[in-house]
Amino acid sequence: MDAVSVTTPNKFHKDPTIEALQAGIHVLCEKPLAMNADEARSMCAAARDSGKILQVALQSRFGGSGRFMKEYIDAGNMGDIYFARAQALRRRGVPGWGVFIDKEKQGGGPLIDIGVHILDFTLFLMGYPKPVSASGKTWDMMGKNPELTNLFGDYDRSKFTVEDFAVGFIKFDNGAVVSLESSFMANMSERDIMKTQLFGTKAGASVKISGDDPIEIYTEENKQLFDMVPRNVPHVESQHTAEVVAFVDAILEGKESPVPGLNGLILNAIFDALYKSSETGNEEKVDVSF
Ligand SMILES: NC(=O)c1ccc[n+]([C@@H]2O[C@H](COP(=O)([O-])OP(=O)(O)OC[C@H]3O[C@@H](n4cnc5c(N)ncnc54)[C@H](O)[C@@H]3O)[C@@H](O)[C@H]2O)c1
């Protein structure tokens, strides 16, 4: 056996991942990498010690909008990106299957489940700056309320132990800031939002991770303000297939994974700080060492 894919609930990502790596087997592990940063640290250390690939299944960067925007940004077209607003919001979208409402098996709610995708996408486009501190707040009033409907299957309101809405304010060592909003339930006009807004010194952009015309770019030329819509963004049939192909290519060609375990650790460390900040009311440090 050369490789495995770990697709169990979050609580059961760490042990099979470490056992596989220690047996000399490459791992593609589902997102979030782990329940928390300490687990993610031990998984990253196991990958480092084994010399095998640990890839996190964060597929949104393999879509057409991610591919185009990464090239566009890396070519300098947006200048310095100093702020981003990342949103993974559902109006009535609590997963009605699996263990997504069980904090003990998932580690958290929308923040760790879907916030992970939009925060990864945002940090990927920003060049994955190193986070230093974060403050946040979570709520759970709507998810527990049996009076409210849900459009993503049914679930037992009395067993809802995760947050239904989370916000965060994350600071990076290059001076950049990301604000993050994530919900399973929220009273808003859209049914769901999965997009990031990037603010750069040369241009700004609104970028969805999929869909038709997923990108708008805002800039200025000759004292005129322009809104641009790229019309031939690459079409990617399946982001999931693309991430698996990238994983296999990295193994076959002895390359670094395009989504290394460290990216998963950074995301887990940010979530730890946001959950802790919600309890303490303070800004918390983010530790990504391993
Ligand atoms: N990348 C993505 O976009 C994406 C999408 C959906 C789910 N996921 C991730 O995949 C994971 C699973 O989500 P899901 O929706 O498939 O959940 P699920 O509940 O539908 O499936 C989980 C499976 O794991 C099995 N399982 C549970 N505990 C186990 C254990 N200890 N050992 C072996 N098998 C065990 C269950 O029987 C079930 O078949 C989660 O981490 C989730 O975040 C990622």
The ligand as a Tripos MOL2 file, in Angstrom:
@<TRIPOS>MOLECULE
LIG
   44    48     1     0     0
SMALL
NO_CHARGES

@<TRIPOS>ATOM
      1 N1        -13.3680   18.2150    1.7200 N.am      1 LIG1
      2 C1        -14.6880   18.4150    1.8200 C.2       1 LIG1
      3 O1        -15.2660   19.3160    1.1930 O.2       1 LIG1
      4 C2        -15.4950   17.5270    2.7390 C.ar      1 LIG1
      5 C3        -16.8510   17.3010    2.4820 C.ar      1 LIG1
      6 C4        -17.5560   16.4720    3.3600 C.ar      1 LIG1
      7 C5        -16.9150   15.9170    4.4640 C.ar      1 LIG1
      8 N2        -15.6020   16.1740    4.6890 N.ar      1 LIG1
      9 C6        -14.8970   15.6280    5.8590 C.3       1 LIG1
     10 O2        -14.9360   14.2130    5.7970 O.3       1 LIG1
     11 C7        -15.0430   13.6890    7.1150 C.3       1 LIG1
     12 C8        -16.2640   12.7990    7.1690 C.3       1 LIG1
     13 O3        -17.4190   13.5310    6.7980 O.3       1 LIG1
     14 P1        -18.6920   12.7900    6.1620 P.3       1 LIG1
     15 O4        -19.6680   13.8290    5.7490 O.co2     1 LIG1
     16 O5        -18.2510   11.8040    5.1430 O.co2     1 LIG1
     17 O6        -19.2420   12.0540    7.4610 O.3       1 LIG1
     18 P2        -20.0890   10.7300    7.5370 P.3       1 LIG1
     19 O7        -20.5850   10.6450    8.9480 O.co2     1 LIG1
     20 O8        -21.0880   10.6810    6.4220 O.co2     1 LIG1
     21 O9        -19.0210    9.5700    7.2480 O.3       1 LIG1
     22 C9        -18.0440    9.2270    8.1870 C.3       1 LIG1
     23 C10       -17.7340    7.7300    8.0280 C.3       1 LIG1
     24 O10       -16.7210    7.3910    8.9660 O.3       1 LIG1
     25 C11       -17.0970    6.1530    9.5960 C.3       1 LIG1
     26 N3        -16.4550    6.1420   10.9110 N.ar      1 LIG1
     27 C12       -16.8300    6.8270   12.0090 C.ar      1 LIG1
     28 N4        -15.9680    6.5710   13.0270 N.ar      1 LIG1
     29 C13       -15.0450    5.7090   12.5500 C.ar      1 LIG1
     30 C14       -13.8950    5.0850   13.1250 C.ar      1 LIG1
     31 N5        -13.5510    5.3420   14.3890 N.pl3     1 LIG1
     32 N6        -13.1640    4.2690   12.3540 N.ar      1 LIG1
     33 C15       -13.5190    4.0280   11.0580 C.ar      1 LIG1
     34 N7        -14.6210    4.5860   10.4650 N.ar      1 LIG1
     35 C16       -15.3490    5.4260   11.1960 C.ar      1 LIG1
     36 C17       -18.6030    6.2170    9.6530 C.3       1 LIG1
     37 O11       -19.1560    4.9090    9.7870 O.3       1 LIG1
     38 C18       -18.9360    6.8450    8.3090 C.3       1 LIG1
     39 O12       -18.9840    5.8700    7.2930 O.3       1 LIG1
     40 C19       -15.1200   14.8860    8.0670 C.3       1 LIG1
     41 O13       -13.8420   15.1380    8.5830 O.3       1 LIG1
     42 C20       -15.5560   16.0240    7.1670 C.3       1 LIG1
     43 O14       -15.1020   17.2850    7.6200 O.3       1 LIG1
     44 C21       -14.8950   16.9630    3.8330 C.ar      1 LIG1
@<TRIPOS>BOND
     1     1     2 1
     2     2     3 2
     3     2     4 1
     4     4     5 ar
     5     4    44 ar
     6     5     6 ar
     7     6     7 ar
     8     7     8 ar
     9     8     9 1
    10     8    44 ar
    11     9    10 1
    12     9    42 1
    13    10    11 1
    14    11    12 1
    15    11    40 1
    16    12    13 1
    17    13    14 1
    18    14    15 2
    19    14    16 1
    20    14    17 1
    21    17    18 1
    22    18    19 2
    23    18    20 1
    24    18    21 1
    25    21    22 1
    26    22    23 1
    27    23    24 1
    28    23    38 1
    29    24    25 1
    30    25    26 1
    31    25    36 1
    32    26    27 ar
    33    26    35 ar
    34    27    28 ar
    35    28    29 ar
    36    29    30 ar
    37    29    35 ar
    38    30    31 1
    39    30    32 ar
    40    32    33 ar
    41    33    34 ar
    42    34    35 ar
    43    36    37 1
    44    36    38 1
    45    38    39 1
    46    40    41 1
    47    40    42 1
    48    42    43 1
@<TRIPOS>SUBSTRUCTURE
     1 LIG1         1 GROUP 0 **** ****
